[in-house]
Amino acid sequence: MSTLRKSAYVALILVLVLAAGPACKGEKKPVGTPIEDLIAAGKPPVVAGNMVKGMSPIAPTFTMTLTNASSSAISAVGGTVIFFDADGKALLDTITDAGYAEISAIEPGTAVELQIMTPNEKAVSGKWIIKDALYEKTNPMGKEYGTLSYKWSNPGYAAELEAEKAK
């Protein structure tokens, strides 16, 4: 093998070893977008998915996902649920506050599935408008001091809710 060809192989192997370095050390690649970046861009740290109607002998039951889009753990989410009839008209008697709080937080980049019921048999679709979310960040004093809770509030919550009610 020529000296030039050997040098090329050595360079290629060196590049591969250097590129794999952080992964070999067990360093995790951050999941989700930094929460500060989401807030600065006017985006929520957590996103409510579409509500899908399921089957239930008791009352109309809807399934939806709540996805953590941020790089911080989400420990609680509050908002308002509104349901709609087959014509897309808001069922005003179904508007209710709803929340999510669990012993374990929604980790960055993950989702939880929720089921929400309504007593109104006319409901065929629904929407959860997120009002606020509590998220955890490392204590500024250092990791050994644990995490602190912070609250994000949806600046467009009232407008979104009124727009859905008007449908």
C-alpha positions as a printed Julia matrix, in Angstrom:
167×3 Matrix{Float64}:
   0.0    0.0    0.0
   1.41   3.39  -0.9
   2.39   5.89   1.79
  -0.24   8.36   0.53
  -2.97   5.73   0.72
  -1.86   4.72   4.28
  -1.96   8.37   5.35
  -5.48   8.73   3.97
  -6.69   5.66   5.91
  -5.04   6.88   9.12
  -6.64  10.31   8.66
 -10.06   8.73   8.03
  -9.79   6.5   11.11
  -8.65   9.47  13.22
 -11.65  11.53  12.06
 -14.04   8.67  12.9
 -12.5    8.2   16.35
 -12.65  11.93  17.11
 -16.26  12.16  15.89
 -17.28   9.24  18.08
 -15.5   10.67  21.12
 -18.46  12.36  22.89
 -20.71   9.34  22.3
 -18.09   7.02  23.77
 -17.91   9.12  26.93
 -21.62   8.59  27.55
 -22.53  12.22  26.93
 -26.17  12.65  26.0
 -27.23  14.81  23.12
 -29.8   17.36  24.37
 -33.38  16.42  23.52
 -35.88  19.13  22.62
 -35.35  22.82  22.1
 -33.95  24.9   24.98
 -36.99  26.29  26.79
 -35.58  29.82  26.72
 -35.43  29.65  22.9
 -39.04  28.45  22.66
 -40.28  31.21  24.97
 -38.29  33.87  23.11
 -39.81  32.67  19.82
 -43.33  32.79  21.3
 -43.71  29.01  21.17
 -45.07  26.81  23.95
 -42.81  24.3   25.72
 -45.58  21.69  25.56
 -47.98  20.95  22.7
 -51.46  19.42  22.9
 -52.19  17.08  20.0
 -55.49  16.54  18.22
 -58.28  14.92  20.18
 -59.47  11.64  18.69
 -62.85  10.29  19.68
 -62.87   6.74  20.96
 -65.49   4.26  22.09
 -66.89   4.32  25.61
 -70.19   3.02  26.98
 -70.25   5.78  29.62
 -69.67   9.07  27.77
 -67.83  10.4   24.71
 -64.13   9.85  25.42
 -61.3   11.52  23.55
 -57.62  10.59  23.45
 -54.85  13.1   22.86
 -51.11  13.4   23.34
 -49.31  16.06  25.31
 -45.78  16.45  23.94
 -42.86  18.14  25.67
 -41.11  20.13  22.91
 -38.55  21.63  25.3
 -35.29  20.46  26.8
 -36.72  20.83  30.34
 -38.94  18.39  32.23
 -42.6   19.5   32.37
 -44.21  18.73  35.74
 -47.71  20.19  35.26
 -49.88  21.67  32.51
 -53.09  23.68  32.87
 -55.6   24.77  30.29
 -59.14  24.64  29.02
 -60.9   21.94  27.01
 -63.64  22.77  24.53
 -65.62  20.3   22.43
 -67.33  20.77  19.06
 -70.34  19.21  17.35
 -70.45  17.61  13.88
 -70.76  21.06  12.26
 -67.65  22.34  14.06
 -69.74  24.57  16.35
 -68.44  25.0   19.9
 -70.49  23.22  22.54
 -70.37  25.97  25.16
 -71.6   23.65  27.95
 -68.43  21.55  27.51
 -65.88  24.28  28.22
 -63.98  23.23  31.31
 -60.6   23.69  32.92
 -58.32  20.7   32.63
 -54.87  19.94  33.89
 -52.1   17.39  33.91
 -49.94  16.73  36.94
 -48.13  13.51  37.55
 -45.6   12.2   40.04
 -43.06  11.86  37.23
 -42.58  14.76  34.85
 -42.93  14.66  31.07
 -39.31  14.28  30.06
 -37.84  16.35  27.19
 -38.91  15.11  23.77
 -41.48  12.67  25.13
 -45.28  12.56  25.15
 -48.02  11.29  27.42
 -51.41  10.09  26.29
 -54.46  11.52  28.02
 -58.12  10.57  27.91
 -60.76  13.23  28.41
 -64.49  12.62  28.75
 -67.45  14.91  28.16
 -71.08  14.35  29.11
 -72.3   15.99  25.88
 -73.24  13.26  23.4
 -73.03  15.75  20.49
 -69.25  16.11  20.87
 -67.3   14.78  17.88
 -64.04  16.72  18.27
 -62.27  18.8   20.84
 -59.32  21.02  21.61
 -57.22  21.63  24.7
 -55.95  25.2   24.88
 -52.87  25.32  27.07
 -52.88  28.13  29.62
 -49.67  27.45  31.54
 -47.0   24.88  32.28
 -44.59  24.25  35.13
 -41.11  23.19  34.11
 -37.98  22.18  35.93
 -34.5   23.62  35.49
 -31.24  22.92  37.25
 -30.71  25.17  40.25
 -28.37  28.06  39.31
 -26.31  27.16  42.41
 -25.41  23.83  40.78
 -26.72  20.36  40.03
 -26.08  19.19  43.57
 -28.86  21.58  44.7
 -31.51  19.88  42.54
 -34.01  21.65  40.32
 -36.29  24.65  40.58
 -39.79  25.01  39.17
 -40.62  27.81  36.76
 -43.95  28.75  35.22
 -44.65  29.51  31.57
 -47.92  31.29  30.79
 -49.44  31.28  27.31
 -49.61  34.95  26.25
 -52.27  34.11  23.62
 -54.47  31.96  25.86
 -57.44  34.36  26.21
 -57.51  35.13  22.47
 -57.29  31.43  21.53
 -60.11  30.53  23.9
 -62.38  33.31  22.59
 -61.67  32.3   18.99
 -62.66  28.69  19.72
 -65.82  29.75  21.57
 -66.86  31.84  18.55
 -66.84  28.84  16.22
